[in-house]
Each structure stands twice: as C-alpha cells, then as structure tokens.
Amino acid sequence: MSARSLKSALACAAAVSLGLAAVAPAHGVEGPAPDPRNPQAMKDMATAIAVTARYVDEREALKDGYVPHGQECMTNPFGVGSMGYHYVKQANWGSKDPSRPTALLYSTEKDRNGRRKLQTVEWMSTDGDQDLKTADDRPSMFGLPFDGPMPGHWAGMPKHYDLHMWAYKENPAGRFHNWNPALKCPGHMTHP
C-alpha cells in the first residue's frame, strides 16, 4: 500500500470514528460536540486529526515551529482539571483552518525517551475589541462556537477566543471541552 493510500485510509477511518464518537451516550458526561450529521464538521475533524497526527512525536512539532510557551502546565482556575503544556505556532494565530491549529497541548508525563505526549489541538483568535463583555466577533469551527472572550493566559497574550479538540486523549467532559477533569498538573498548580 502506498503512503498516499495509507494516509487516505487513515483519514477515512478517523472520520468514521469521529462521527461515532461525536454521538454521546445518554448516560455519559459530554460537553459540546459537533452534529454528526454535519458532513463539513466531520470532514474538518478528520482533516485536523490527519494533519496533526505527525505531532504525536513532540520533535515534529518543534521542527514545524510549535514552541513551548512557558514552562507552566495550565490548571483550571475555576474547578478541576488541566490542559497541559501549550506549544504555540504564532504563524497560525487566528486560523480557523482545521489543518492549521494555533497550539498543540502536551501531557504532563513524558515517555521513556523524555518526550511529552500530544493530547489536544487548539485554535486561538484575538477578540477584536478586547472587551470581555462583548462577543459579536466570536468565531466558530466544526459547527461549534469558540470559548471566550477571555483574558490572555501569559504575558503579552491578548484577550481571545479559543477552541480545544481533545483528539489524542480522552476527556470525560467532552472532546471539545477546554479543561480535562481527569488531568492534574504536577507540583505546584499554576493558573492562567
């Protein structure tokens, strides 16, 4: 099987599994999820996973311009859970293209080679008027609105909107929920 055929087969398999995963069981905890009957949302999710699969290897993300943003693991300041470590590609800031996420979020634990594991893909976009009380420029992807607007998470980061997709780690709160209640940051808990 050629590399192109294998990539196509994997993308199709991802699309099917995403479509099935988007339908929450009646008794399960589930955050926002795209409508599985929305073919564009399903296609965009499959694209995001197919494109970012290579970043499972942290070295590939670094080679492609994703830079660890600070040394802090982000903990939910409003409750339980965390996001992990942000690796940001500034050139993708404001992207609403499923193949160009702004950030990749990596695990707190490392593998036997000392590398973090990819958990989440995130898109970020600046709040145009920098007013947390207005949201008339809220972007959307996968048929879902971005979260926000919210303050920046680190020095120099503007008020913004963001959308997380837990593509590589199960999130009991839902695939598109921003915080994963099953995860904790190590040591001292840092807040955005």
N, C-alpha and C positions, 0 to 999 in steps of 0.2 A: 504494500500500500504506500503510495507516495505521501510526502509530508503534507502536501496541499489537501489530499483526500482525507488524511488523518485529522487535520485541522477542521475540515468541514464536518466530519463525523462527530468530532468532539463538540463543536459549536451546536450542532443539531441535538445531541444528547443533552447538552446543558440547557438548551431552550425547552426541551420536553420536561426535564426535571424541575426547572424553574417554574414552568406553568403548573405543574403538580404541587410544588412547594408553596406556591402563592395562595392556594386554597387552604385556609386554616381549618383544622378540625373544630367541631362545635364546642368541645370542652377545652381547647388549648388557649394559652395566652398568646395573643397575636397583636402586633402593632400594625401600623399602616402597611398595606400591601397593594401592589397594582392589580387591577382587574385581570384575571387570567384569560378573559375573553377579548382583551385588548391586544391585537396582534403586534402593534408597534411597540407597546411596552414590553411584551415577551421577547421580541426581536432585539430591542435595545438592551435588555438584561443579558441576553445570550452574548451580545457583542461585548458588553462590559466584562463579562467573565472570560470570554475567549481572548480578549486583548490583554487583560491583566493577569492571566494565568502564569505568564513568564515571571511575574514579580513575586511568585511564591518563593523564589530564590532571591533573598534580600540583595545580593550582589547585583542582580539585573536591574533592580530599582535604582540603586546607586549609580550604575553605569548610565542609566537613562535620564539622570538629572533629578531624581527624587532625593531630597536632602533631609536627614533627620532634623526636626525642628525642636531644638532644645533637648534636654535630657530627661524631661518630665513625662511621666505616664499621667494621662488625664483621668481624674476621678470625678464622678458625678457630684457636684456641689449641692444638689437638691435631693439626693437619696442614694440608693445603692447602685453599684456598677461602675464600670470604667469604659474607656475607649481604647486604651493602649497608647502606643507611641506613634506620632504623626511624622510621616516623611512627605514633604511638600515639593511639588514641581511648580514653581512660580509661573512658568510659561503657560500653565494650564489654569491659572486663576480665572474664574468667571466662565469656564467651559460648561456647557450643557450638552456636550457631546459624550455619549456613553463610552467612547474609546479614548477619551482624554480626561481622566479624573484628576482633580487638583491634588489629592492626597491619598496615600496608602497608609493604613494603620496596622502596625505590627504588634505582636504579642509581648507580654512581659517576660515570658520564659524564652530561653534560647535552645536551639537544637544541639546535638553533640558536637557540632562544628562551631558553636558560638554565634549562630545566626538566629535572628528573630523570625517568627512565622507570620506570614500575611494573614490578616483576619478580615479587614474591611477596606472598601473602596469608598472614597468621599469626593463630592463635588462641592465647591465653595464659590460664592458670588457676593460681591460688595453690595451693601444696602445703599442705594443711590443717594438718599437724602441724609443718611447717617442719623436718622431719628428712630429710636426703638419703638415709638408709638404708632408708626405708620408702616404699612406693608403692601402698598399698592404696586410695588415692583417685584413682588415675590415670584421667583422662578419656579418651574416645575420640570420634572423628568419622570419617565415611567408612569405618567398619569398621576403623579403624587406631587404635592407642594413641598418645597424645601422648608426646613425648620428655620425659625427666626422671624424678624431680625434679632440678632444677639450681639453682645459685646465681643470684641476680639479676644482670642484665647492667649495671646502672647503680645509682647511689646511691639507696637507698630502695626498690628493686625487690625483692619478696620471693622466696624460693625458690619455684619454679614449674614447671609443665609447659608445653610448647608444641608446636604442630603447624604446619608450614610447607607451603604448597602453591605450587609454582612454576608459576603459572598464565600468566605473561606472559613468561617467559624459560626457555629450555630448561636443564635441569640434567642433565648426564650421569650424575650419581649417582642420579637418580630424582626424579620430580615431588614426592615428599613427603620427600625428604632435607633435613635442615636446612642443610647447607653446600653451596655450589655450587663444585666444584673448578675450574671454568673461569673463575672470577672472582677478582680481587685488589683490595684497597683501595689507593687512591693514597697516595703519600708514605710517611709512617711507618705501619707496620702496628699498628693498635690491637686490643687483645684485650678480650673481655667480662670 
